[in-house]
Structure formats: C-alpha cells, structure tokens
Amino acid sequence: MVATARYGRRMLRSLFVLALVTVSFTACKKEAAKQANPAPATVTTGTVGSDGVRRIAIEASKAGYTPDRVPGKPGEKLTLVFTRTFEADCISQLKTPDGKLVDLPMNKPVEVAVTVPQTGELGFACGMDMFHGVVVAQPSS
Ligand SMILES: [Cu+2]
C-alpha cells in the first residue's frame, strides 16, 4: 500500500512536469498563430550607411519581427540589423535568409548581409521556424 502511494506521487509529479512543458510550448505556438493572422506587414526603407549599403533595423520581440517585410531592388545588397528585445528561447536564434542559424543576444545588434533576390522573396525565421519575415524583390516601376 505504501509502495503504491509513493509510485502514485511520482506519477503525479511527472504528469505535472509534462503539463508545464505542454503549456509553455502552446504559449509559443499561440504567439506564432497570432502572427500568421491579419496584422498588416510592417515595412521600412532603413538608412544608407557610408559604404552605400542600405541598413534595415529589425526588432525581434514578443510580436515577432518588426518590420517583417523588407522590400528592395532585385540584386541590391542589404544589411539587416537584428536586435532582440524579448527574453524567450523562441526568438533567441535566427535562421538567416541563407539558412544559417545565428544567436541573437539580448539588446545587442547582429548584422546579417543579404542580397535581394531577382524575383520573389527570401525568408528569415526564428530558430524554431515560428516567426517569419521576408526580403522582397521590388522591381522599380
Ligand atoms: Cu520560435
């Protein structure tokens, strides 16, 4: 009888841990789902550095990437400057447009060079592929 009670308590504890893990995972998913819905894309034109390369500051926060849409001329070289301002594993890693995984330390700008594609768009994402942003080819009109 005593053995059964002890076993039961252990079961309860592992169930509790499992529930905790599930809850935190769901929370992250929910944020991503919110991101997928309406919320109009945020856009910026950035600033031009002394080397003539356009620099676009992108904040990685609870809401994902701001801006999450970076238009540019086909073939244009850009420097994306990511700054993470939110404490979460979810967004602490960045999958760059060329597929590299880069750490984003809190409040420390990280530069990522990218070339605007000839057509279409080039994506970047958080390490878990939940939050997304794009570099979009915008042929001059
Ligand atoms: Cu994530």
Boltz pocket constraint, residues with backbone or C-beta under 6 A from the ligand:
constraints:
  - pocket:
      binder: B
      contacts: [[A, 28], [A, 89], [A, 90], [A, 91], [A, 126], [A, 127], [A, 128], [A, 129], [A, 130], [A, 131]]
      max_distance: 6.0
